Amino acid sequence: MKFFLFDSSSPLLFTQTIFWVFLLVVLVFFGLLKNKIKLSHLWLLLVSYFFYYKSSGNFVVLLLSVTFITFIFARLLPKITSKPLKRTLLFFGILLDASFLLYFKYTYFFVDTINQVWKTNFVAVDYLSLFVNNSFGTNFSVDKIILPVGISFFTFQAISYLADVYKEKIDTKTSFWDFAFYLSFFPQLVAGPIVRAENFLPQLKKPYSLSKQDFNKAFFLILNGLIKKIFVSDYISINFVDRVFSSPDTFSGVENLLASYGYTLQIYCDFSGYTDIAIAISLLFGFRLPKNFNSPYKAVNITDFWHRWHISLSTWLRDYIYIPLGGNRKGKIRQYINLLTTMLIGGFWHGANIKFVFWGFCHGVLLILDKLLNMMVKPLQNNKIYRIFSAIICFHLVAVLWIFFRADSFELATTVLQKIFSLNPNAFLPVILAYWKPLSIILFAMIIHILPQKAKDFIRNIFYRSPLFLKIIYALIVVFVLSQVKSASIQPFIYFQF
């Protein structure tokens, strides 16, 4: 019975053994219902809400609220013929969906800003919990506003659904149950990828199918995702990166530099590891999710980087913010303003903190510089030496900005940079000897990352062509290795906080 109750100290994560037992049970019951589309989807809908309850407790009510509000507005939009009135309804629908995100994620930021500007002493109180307590006799704490896991992801999906209904891009006759399933599908619910209704909803009408190729891909992606998360991300985080970033001024410049390199691999392996597993589990249920990463550190410029990193977010920002602002349709100056605005919003989406705003601003500036320099370097774009040189520069620009993303404050980020720019080259060997294990894993992960796609496909095809018993042996070896390096404490995925 304990498993069915929410425990904030032990959320249900892909990296826990209990999750895979849970998934096996879900798959068994799904297998019994797979030929009955409506029943199998209802089963997965109930499982998805249970999964979110295990991740966020009573905030499952919030997911339900966003679902009901979005569905009601989506049903009203097609019935209105007046364009101004239709736009107004769309605006209020989006505002209501966004209000939950703004409340839970940005209340402290807004209150602190008002207090600093107007010299007031307002205190943030969880009025939503207070209202629920007064209405239903519950005892939720009202002292601190807790950020629900995954709220940004399902809010963005809800907003995109309303916008696509307004544009008449999707079937407006979608049932409530299908829409609820789309918004809550558990593999990608709490950390993406952000799924578009136009891609997901049509899959609900198709009969279940799982080809041998799909099974092989799912099996491979699960192992790949677990290796990225536990063997690379968690290990280098606990044994090196977190130590340095927690107190950068007590570590040498070399340690700060190598920890910064480490974080570039940590955040990639953590987030893409989650995505790999989410895509794999979805495949087992017959659903195909969009690709979210494409070797981002092989990018030759910042524009290329954003075509490869968190693709579902970058395309969401493009389609629902950049293009509605005018995109590149209203002249160069307006295009640059739109780019900067979009990336500022993207930075702010990651957190109500000046360091995230600065991170987004810098990426916006670099995207503008890309546009300005594009014509100058166009003749060199197919030159291999230029592309290697450009990729190295791009990687280091991204790595520097990740420092502001990772550091606990803007001030600590500047401390890291100060230490790096004053490093002593003679300290490299002692640091490498002291941290040879995590540094070896960082080097290993980077080498795998920059391998040519043909080499990666060759490795993948070896796995695909192996008989099932060999795949099981590979899996057992991976599980054994991961059990040796796995931390005793729970290491949640980084993007859960966003």
Backbone torsions as a table, in degrees:
resi	resn	phi	psi	omega
1	MET	NA	-29.8	-178.2
2	LYS	-59.4	-34.2	-178.7
3	PHE	-61.6	-31.5	-175.5
4	PHE	-82.6	-0.6	178.8
5	LEU	-105.3	148.0	-179.9
6	PHE	-75.8	134.4	176.3
7	ASP	-130.7	109.3	-175.6
8	SER	-62.0	-23.5	-179.6
9	SER	-84.6	-8.4	-178.5
10	SER	-144.3	68.3	177.6
11	PRO	-67.1	159.0	-178.4
12	LEU	-80.1	110.4	-175.7
13	LEU	-119.4	155.3	178.7
14	PHE	-60.7	-23.3	-174.2
15	THR	-89.8	0.9	-179.8
16	GLN	-96.9	143.8	178.3
17	THR	-60.5	-38.4	-178.2
18	ILE	-61.5	-31.0	178.8
19	PHE	-64.4	-40.9	-176.5
20	TRP	-72.2	-29.2	171.8
21	VAL	-67.1	-45.7	176.8
22	PHE	-57.3	-46.0	-179.4
23	LEU	-63.5	-39.5	179.1
24	LEU	-61.1	-43.3	178.3
25	VAL	-63.1	-43.9	179.0
26	VAL	-60.8	-42.9	-179.5
27	LEU	-66.1	-37.8	179.7
28	VAL	-62.3	-49.0	179.5
29	PHE	-67.6	-35.6	176.6
30	PHE	-63.7	-39.7	179.0
31	GLY	-60.5	-34.6	178.7
32	LEU	-71.5	-24.7	-175.3
33	LEU	-108.7	-0.4	-167.6
34	LYS	-59.0	-26.8	-179.9
35	ASN	-86.7	-4.5	175.8
36	LYS	-111.3	92.5	-168.6
37	ILE	-54.2	-50.4	-176.0
38	LYS	-64.4	-41.9	179.8
39	LEU	-67.5	-41.2	179.8
40	SER	-65.3	-37.3	178.1
41	HIS	-70.8	-36.9	176.5
42	LEU	-63.5	-40.8	177.3
43	TRP	-59.9	-46.7	-179.5
44	LEU	-68.0	-32.0	176.3
45	LEU	-63.8	-46.7	178.5
46	LEU	-63.1	-40.9	178.1
47	VAL	-62.6	-40.5	-178.7
48	SER	-63.7	-42.3	178.5
49	TYR	-68.8	-35.5	175.7
50	PHE	-66.0	-42.7	179.0
51	PHE	-59.6	-43.7	179.9
52	TYR	-67.6	-36.2	175.5
53	TYR	-60.3	-41.7	179.0
54	LYS	-68.9	-20.5	179.2
55	SER	-91.4	-34.2	-172.0
56	SER	-135.2	6.4	176.0
57	GLY	64.9	-132.7	-174.8
58	ASN	-68.5	-6.8	176.4
59	PHE	-68.5	-5.0	173.0
60	VAL	-58.6	-27.3	176.5
61	VAL	-65.4	-33.8	177.7
62	LEU	-64.7	-43.8	177.0
63	LEU	-59.5	-42.4	177.2
64	LEU	-62.9	-41.0	-178.9
65	SER	-63.7	-46.1	178.2
66	VAL	-61.9	-38.1	179.5
67	THR	-63.0	-49.4	-179.3
68	PHE	-62.7	-47.3	-177.7
69	ILE	-61.1	-48.5	-178.0
70	THR	-63.0	-42.2	-178.4
71	PHE	-64.4	-41.8	-179.5
72	ILE	-62.9	-46.4	179.4
73	PHE	-65.3	-37.8	179.5
74	ALA	-65.3	-32.4	177.7
75	ARG	-75.7	-30.3	-178.9
76	LEU	-77.7	-34.6	-174.0
77	LEU	-55.4	-48.2	-177.3
78	PRO	-66.4	-19.1	-177.3
79	LYS	-81.7	-8.5	-177.4
80	ILE	-101.5	127.3	-177.9
81	THR	-95.6	-25.5	-179.9
82	SER	-73.5	119.6	-177.5
83	LYS	-62.3	-45.4	178.1
84	PRO	-59.3	-41.5	-179.9
85	LEU	-69.0	-36.9	178.7
86	LYS	-65.2	-42.1	177.5
87	ARG	-64.1	-38.9	179.0
88	THR	-63.1	-43.3	179.0
89	LEU	-64.2	-41.5	176.7
90	LEU	-59.8	-44.1	-179.6
91	PHE	-59.3	-46.6	-178.3
92	PHE	-70.0	-33.8	176.0
93	GLY	-63.4	-47.0	178.1
94	ILE	-64.6	-40.4	180.0
95	LEU	-61.8	-42.5	179.0
96	LEU	-64.3	-44.7	177.5
97	ASP	-60.9	-45.7	-177.1
98	ALA	-70.1	-25.0	-176.5
99	SER	-61.5	-36.1	178.1
100	PHE	-64.8	-44.3	178.5
101	LEU	-62.8	-45.0	179.9
102	LEU	-61.9	-40.9	-178.2
103	TYR	-65.6	-53.7	-174.1
104	PHE	-73.5	-31.1	-172.0
105	LYS	-99.8	-26.6	-169.6
106	TYR	-124.4	3.8	-179.1
107	THR	-58.3	-47.2	-178.3
108	TYR	-62.9	-38.5	179.3
109	PHE	-62.5	-47.3	-178.3
110	PHE	-66.4	-42.3	179.9
111	VAL	-64.3	-44.8	179.2
112	ASP	-62.9	-40.4	179.2
113	THR	-63.5	-45.3	178.5
114	ILE	-61.6	-42.8	179.9
115	ASN	-63.4	-39.0	-179.2
116	GLN	-71.8	-41.0	-177.4
117	VAL	-74.3	-44.8	-173.9
118	TRP	-101.0	2.9	178.7
119	LYS	58.5	38.6	178.8
120	THR	-97.4	179.1	-178.5
121	ASN	-132.1	42.8	178.5
122	PHE	-66.8	146.5	178.6
123	VAL	-121.0	131.3	179.4
124	ALA	-73.1	126.0	178.6
125	VAL	-124.7	141.9	179.2
126	ASP	-78.2	82.2	-176.6
127	TYR	-67.8	-26.1	178.3
128	LEU	-65.7	-45.2	177.1
129	SER	-66.2	-36.7	178.4
130	LEU	-61.8	-42.8	178.6
131	PHE	-62.9	-44.2	179.9
132	VAL	-64.8	-40.9	178.6
133	ASN	-60.7	-45.4	-178.6
134	ASN	-69.0	-31.1	-176.3
135	SER	-84.1	-36.6	-172.0
136	PHE	-121.6	4.0	176.3
137	GLY	72.8	21.2	178.9
138	THR	-81.2	175.1	-176.8
139	ASN	-127.7	42.5	178.0
140	PHE	-66.8	144.0	176.5
141	SER	-67.9	136.5	-179.7
142	VAL	-110.2	4.0	-175.5
143	ASP	-80.0	-26.2	-175.9
144	LYS	-139.7	134.2	177.2
145	ILE	-86.3	115.2	-177.1
146	ILE	-93.7	134.1	-179.7
147	LEU	-80.9	118.1	178.2
148	PRO	-66.6	140.3	179.0
149	VAL	-63.1	133.8	172.4
150	GLY	76.4	5.8	-175.5
151	ILE	-59.9	-36.8	-179.9
152	SER	-64.3	-38.3	-175.2
153	PHE	-71.4	-48.0	-178.4
154	PHE	-75.9	-23.0	174.2
155	THR	-68.7	-43.4	178.6
156	PHE	-63.4	-37.5	177.9
157	GLN	-66.8	-39.1	179.0
158	ALA	-64.2	-43.9	180.0
159	ILE	-63.7	-43.6	179.9
160	SER	-64.2	-34.7	178.1
161	TYR	-63.5	-46.9	178.5
162	LEU	-60.7	-44.6	-179.0
163	ALA	-63.2	-39.3	-179.2
164	ASP	-72.4	-32.5	174.2
165	VAL	-65.6	-42.4	177.9
166	TYR	-59.7	-40.4	-179.8
167	LYS	-81.4	-1.8	-179.0
168	GLU	60.1	38.9	179.7
169	LYS	-90.6	-15.7	-176.7
170	ILE	-133.1	163.8	-179.4
171	ASP	-69.4	119.7	-177.5
172	THR	-83.2	-0.6	179.9
173	LYS	-95.1	14.0	177.7
174	THR	-56.6	134.1	179.4
175	SER	-71.4	159.4	178.5
176	PHE	-59.5	-39.9	-175.9
177	TRP	-67.7	-39.5	177.3
178	ASP	-65.9	-40.9	179.0
179	PHE	-65.4	-43.2	178.9
180	ALA	-61.1	-38.4	178.4
181	PHE	-64.2	-45.1	178.6
182	TYR	-58.0	-44.0	-174.3
183	LEU	-76.5	-22.2	-172.3
184	SER	-114.9	2.2	-174.8
185	PHE	-48.8	115.4	-162.4
186	PHE	-66.1	-32.0	-178.5
187	PRO	-57.7	-37.3	-176.3
188	GLN	-112.2	10.0	-171.4
189	LEU	-62.8	-42.7	-169.4
190	VAL	-98.8	-10.8	178.3
191	ALA	-152.5	26.0	174.1
192	GLY	77.5	-172.9	7.5
193	PRO	-67.5	157.2	176.6
194	ILE	-71.8	119.1	-173.3
195	VAL	-101.4	137.0	176.8
196	ARG	-86.9	140.0	179.3
197	ALA	-60.7	-36.7	-177.7
198	GLU	-64.8	-22.9	177.9
199	ASN	-93.8	-31.6	-173.3
200	PHE	-90.2	-46.0	-174.2
201	LEU	-58.4	-40.8	177.8
202	PRO	-60.3	-26.3	179.6
203	GLN	-68.9	-23.0	-179.8
204	LEU	-68.2	-20.6	-177.8
205	LYS	-91.0	-8.9	-176.7
206	LYS	-91.1	146.2	176.1
207	PRO	-66.7	153.2	-178.1
208	TYR	-64.0	137.2	174.4
209	SER	-149.6	139.9	176.4
210	LEU	-140.8	100.2	-179.3
211	SER	-76.7	166.0	177.1
212	LYS	-60.6	-37.9	178.5
213	GLN	-63.6	-41.5	178.6
214	ASP	-64.8	-41.6	179.3
215	PHE	-62.8	-45.5	179.2
216	ASN	-60.6	-43.2	179.5
217	LYS	-62.8	-44.0	-179.6
218	ALA	-63.1	-46.0	179.9
219	PHE	-58.6	-47.5	-178.4
220	PHE	-64.3	-44.8	-177.7
221	LEU	-65.1	-36.4	177.9
222	ILE	-63.2	-47.6	178.6
223	LEU	-63.2	-42.6	-179.7
224	ASN	-62.0	-44.3	-178.9
225	GLY	-65.4	-41.0	179.3
226	LEU	-67.1	-38.1	176.7
227	ILE	-63.2	-46.3	179.6
228	LYS	-58.9	-46.9	-174.9
229	LYS	-72.3	-53.7	-171.5
230	ILE	-85.5	-48.3	-175.1
231	PHE	-73.2	-38.2	-177.4
232	VAL	-98.4	-67.4	-170.2
233	SER	-61.2	-55.2	-176.8
234	ASP	-64.6	-40.9	-175.7
235	TYR	-65.7	-48.5	-177.8
236	ILE	-72.0	-26.3	177.1
237	SER	-66.3	-53.5	-176.0
238	ILE	-69.0	-39.1	-171.5
239	ASN	-93.5	-4.2	-179.5
240	PHE	-153.2	-62.6	-169.8
241	VAL	-60.2	-49.7	-177.1
242	ASP	-63.2	-36.1	-180.0
243	ARG	-61.2	-44.5	-176.8
244	VAL	-71.4	-47.5	-176.5
245	PHE	-69.9	-20.4	177.9
246	SER	-71.3	-27.9	-179.8
247	SER	-153.9	70.1	-172.8
248	PRO	-62.0	-27.5	-178.0
249	ASP	-70.6	-16.8	179.3
250	THR	-92.9	0.3	178.8
251	PHE	-114.6	158.8	-177.6
252	SER	-73.0	167.8	177.5
253	GLY	-62.2	-37.3	178.8
254	VAL	-64.7	-43.0	179.0
255	GLU	-63.6	-40.0	177.4
256	ASN	-65.1	-39.6	178.9
257	LEU	-64.2	-49.1	-178.1
258	LEU	-68.2	-32.5	176.2
259	ALA	-68.0	-33.9	177.3
260	SER	-67.2	-42.5	173.5
261	TYR	-60.3	-42.1	-179.5
262	GLY	-60.4	-40.2	-177.8
263	TYR	-67.8	-33.1	177.2
264	THR	-58.8	-38.7	178.0
265	LEU	-78.3	-36.1	-179.0
266	GLN	-60.9	-51.1	-175.9
267	ILE	-68.3	-36.1	177.5
268	TYR	-65.5	-50.2	-177.1
269	CYS	-67.0	-33.4	178.4
270	ASP	-66.0	-52.4	-174.5
271	PHE	-74.0	-45.8	179.8
272	SER	-69.9	-27.5	175.6
273	GLY	-64.0	-43.8	175.9
274	TYR	-60.6	-46.1	-178.4
275	THR	-60.9	-42.8	178.6
276	ASP	-56.5	-46.4	-177.9
277	ILE	-68.5	-40.4	179.3
278	ALA	-61.3	-45.4	179.0
279	ILE	-63.6	-40.2	-178.4
280	ALA	-65.4	-48.2	-179.1
281	ILE	-63.1	-40.3	177.9
282	SER	-60.1	-40.8	178.1
283	LEU	-60.4	-38.5	179.8
284	LEU	-62.7	-27.6	177.3
285	PHE	-94.0	3.9	176.1
286	GLY	89.4	14.2	-179.0
287	PHE	-114.5	140.9	-178.5
288	ARG	-110.2	118.7	179.3
289	LEU	-97.5	156.5	-178.0
290	PRO	-72.0	151.2	175.4
291	LYS	-65.9	137.1	-175.4
292	ASN	-113.7	-16.1	-179.8
293	PHE	-141.4	146.8	177.9
294	ASN	-144.9	74.5	179.4
295	SER	43.7	63.6	-172.5
296	PRO	-61.2	-27.6	-177.7
297	TYR	-83.4	6.1	170.2
298	LYS	-96.3	3.0	-178.3
299	ALA	-63.3	142.7	-178.7
300	VAL	-95.3	-9.8	173.9
301	ASN	-159.7	173.9	-175.3
302	ILE	-66.6	-35.8	176.6
303	THR	-60.9	-44.7	177.7
304	ASP	-63.1	-37.7	178.6
305	PHE	-58.5	-45.2	-178.4
306	TRP	-76.0	-9.8	170.0
307	HIS	-84.4	-10.3	-175.5
308	ARG	-116.6	-24.4	-174.9
309	TRP	-101.1	131.7	176.3
310	HIS	40.3	58.4	-171.7
311	ILE	-57.9	-38.0	-178.3
312	SER	-65.9	-32.4	176.4
313	LEU	-76.3	-45.3	-177.0
314	SER	-62.6	-38.2	178.1
315	THR	-73.4	-32.7	175.6
316	TRP	-63.1	-47.8	178.5
317	LEU	-60.5	-39.2	179.0
318	ARG	-64.3	-48.6	-171.8
319	ASP	-79.0	-29.7	-173.4
320	TYR	-112.0	-4.5	175.5
321	ILE	-127.9	-58.7	-175.2
322	TYR	-60.5	-51.8	-178.8
323	ILE	-66.2	-45.6	176.0
324	PRO	-59.9	-29.1	176.4
325	LEU	-71.3	-16.0	-179.2
326	GLY	128.3	-15.1	178.5
327	GLY	53.2	-128.3	179.3
328	ASN	-108.1	20.9	-173.6
329	ARG	-88.6	-7.8	-172.9
330	LYS	-124.3	35.4	176.9
331	GLY	96.3	162.4	-175.1
332	LYS	-64.7	-46.1	-177.2
333	ILE	-61.0	-46.6	179.1
334	ARG	-63.4	-36.5	177.5
335	GLN	-61.1	-43.6	-179.1
336	TYR	-66.4	-38.8	176.8
337	ILE	-63.7	-41.2	179.2
338	ASN	-64.7	-40.9	177.6
339	LEU	-61.1	-47.6	-178.1
340	LEU	-64.6	-42.5	178.8
341	THR	-61.6	-44.3	-179.5
342	THR	-61.4	-44.5	-178.4
343	MET	-73.1	-30.4	174.1
344	LEU	-63.9	-42.3	177.1
345	ILE	-64.9	-40.2	177.3
346	GLY	-61.6	-40.0	177.0
347	GLY	-66.2	-44.5	-179.5
348	PHE	-65.4	-32.0	177.0
349	TRP	-59.9	-34.6	-178.4
350	HIS	-71.8	-21.6	178.0
351	GLY	168.6	149.7	-179.5
352	ALA	-85.0	72.2	-176.5
353	ASN	-151.0	144.1	-177.1
354	ILE	-59.3	-30.4	-178.2
355	LYS	-66.3	-36.2	178.2
356	PHE	-73.6	-37.8	176.8
357	VAL	-62.6	-43.2	178.5
358	PHE	-63.9	-42.3	177.5
359	TRP	-58.3	-46.7	179.2
360	GLY	-66.6	-40.3	179.0
361	PHE	-60.5	-45.4	-179.3
362	CYS	-64.0	-40.3	176.8
363	HIS	-64.9	-36.8	176.4
364	GLY	-62.8	-44.2	178.5
365	VAL	-62.5	-42.5	-179.8
366	LEU	-66.2	-35.1	176.0
367	LEU	-65.4	-38.4	177.2
368	ILE	-65.4	-43.7	178.2
369	LEU	-61.7	-37.3	175.3
370	ASP	-57.0	-45.2	-179.9
371	LYS	-63.5	-40.3	-178.0
372	LEU	-69.7	-35.6	-175.8
373	LEU	-89.3	-11.7	-173.1
374	ASN	-54.7	-46.7	-178.4
375	MET	-66.7	-34.0	-177.9
376	MET	-68.1	-37.2	-174.5
377	VAL	-101.0	1.9	-176.5
378	LYS	-54.8	-41.5	179.7
379	PRO	-63.4	-20.1	-176.8
380	LEU	-97.1	-4.1	-169.1
381	GLN	-63.1	-22.7	178.5
382	ASN	-100.2	3.6	178.3
383	ASN	-80.7	123.6	-174.8
384	LYS	-62.6	-41.9	-179.5
385	ILE	-63.7	-43.0	178.0
386	TYR	-61.8	-42.3	-177.2
387	ARG	-66.0	-38.8	177.6
388	ILE	-65.5	-47.2	179.8
389	PHE	-60.9	-43.7	-179.3
390	SER	-66.0	-39.2	179.4
391	ALA	-65.1	-38.3	178.6
392	ILE	-64.1	-44.1	178.2
393	ILE	-62.9	-45.8	-179.3
394	CYS	-60.2	-44.5	179.6
395	PHE	-58.0	-43.9	-177.7
396	HIS	-71.3	-32.5	174.5
397	LEU	-63.9	-44.3	178.7
398	VAL	-64.0	-42.3	-178.7
399	ALA	-63.0	-41.7	178.1
400	VAL	-61.2	-43.5	-179.1
401	LEU	-71.5	-27.6	174.6
402	TRP	-63.7	-26.5	178.2
403	ILE	-59.1	-44.0	178.9
404	PHE	-68.8	-31.2	178.4
405	PHE	-68.1	-40.6	-174.4
406	ARG	-85.8	-39.1	-174.7
407	ALA	-59.2	147.8	-177.7
408	ASP	-68.1	-19.0	178.1
409	SER	-153.4	164.6	178.2
410	PHE	-62.3	-37.4	-178.7
411	GLU	-64.9	-41.6	178.8
412	LEU	-67.4	-32.8	177.2
413	ALA	-63.4	-43.1	178.2
414	THR	-66.2	-31.7	176.4
415	THR	-63.9	-43.5	177.9
416	VAL	-58.2	-46.1	-178.9
417	LEU	-65.1	-40.7	178.5
418	GLN	-61.3	-41.5	178.8
419	LYS	-65.6	-39.8	-179.4
420	ILE	-64.2	-45.1	-176.1
421	PHE	-76.0	-3.8	176.5
422	SER	-120.2	22.8	-175.7
423	LEU	-69.8	156.3	176.7
424	ASN	-102.6	114.0	-177.7
425	PRO	-56.3	-26.7	-179.0
426	ASN	-69.3	-12.4	-177.3
427	ALA	-85.8	-7.1	-176.8
428	PHE	-58.8	-50.4	-175.0
429	LEU	-62.3	-48.4	178.2
430	PRO	-59.7	-38.6	-179.7
431	VAL	-67.8	-42.7	179.6
432	ILE	-62.4	-40.7	178.5
433	LEU	-67.5	-36.0	-178.4
434	ALA	-72.6	-34.3	-175.9
435	TYR	-119.2	36.5	-171.3
436	TRP	-63.3	-30.8	-178.6
437	LYS	-68.0	-58.2	179.3
438	PRO	-64.1	-33.9	179.4
439	LEU	-67.8	-34.3	176.6
440	SER	-64.8	-39.0	179.5
441	ILE	-68.9	-38.2	176.2
442	ILE	-60.8	-45.7	179.4
443	LEU	-64.2	-44.3	178.8
444	PHE	-58.7	-47.0	-178.2
445	ALA	-64.4	-38.4	-179.1
446	MET	-68.6	-39.7	179.0
447	ILE	-62.7	-46.2	178.2
448	ILE	-60.6	-40.6	-176.7
449	HIS	-62.9	-41.4	-174.1
450	ILE	-91.6	2.8	175.6
451	LEU	-56.9	144.9	175.0
452	PRO	-58.2	149.8	-178.1
453	GLN	-58.5	-34.2	179.1
454	LYS	-61.4	-38.6	179.3
455	ALA	-67.2	-40.8	178.6
456	LYS	-66.0	-40.3	178.5
457	ASP	-64.7	-36.6	178.8
458	PHE	-62.8	-45.4	179.0
459	ILE	-63.9	-43.2	-179.0
460	ARG	-63.3	-41.6	-178.0
461	ASN	-68.7	-31.2	175.2
462	ILE	-60.9	-44.0	178.3
463	PHE	-64.4	-46.4	-178.2
464	TYR	-58.7	-40.0	-175.2
465	ARG	-82.9	-10.5	-179.8
466	SER	-69.0	144.9	175.3
467	PRO	-65.0	160.8	-173.9
468	LEU	-57.9	-39.5	-177.6
469	PHE	-64.0	-33.7	177.2
470	LEU	-70.4	-38.3	176.5
471	LYS	-59.8	-40.8	179.0
472	ILE	-65.1	-39.7	177.3
473	ILE	-63.0	-44.5	176.7
474	TYR	-56.4	-45.0	-177.5
475	ALA	-63.4	-42.2	179.9
476	LEU	-64.3	-38.5	177.7
477	ILE	-63.7	-44.7	179.1
478	VAL	-61.2	-45.7	179.9
479	VAL	-61.3	-41.3	179.8
480	PHE	-63.5	-46.9	-179.7
481	VAL	-62.2	-44.2	-178.8
482	LEU	-65.1	-35.1	178.7
483	SER	-65.9	-26.2	179.4
484	GLN	-77.6	-28.6	-176.3
485	VAL	-106.2	-11.5	-175.0
486	LYS	-64.4	136.8	177.9
487	SER	-73.9	147.2	178.4
488	ALA	-70.0	-31.9	180.0
489	SER	-86.3	153.5	-179.3
490	ILE	-71.1	130.1	176.8
491	GLN	-114.1	93.7	-178.5
492	PRO	-65.9	157.4	178.1
493	PHE	-66.8	140.8	-173.9
494	ILE	-56.6	-42.5	-173.5
495	TYR	-78.6	1.6	172.2
496	PHE	-61.8	-31.4	-176.1
497	GLN	-75.9	-7.8	-178.3
498	PHE	-104.4	NA	NA
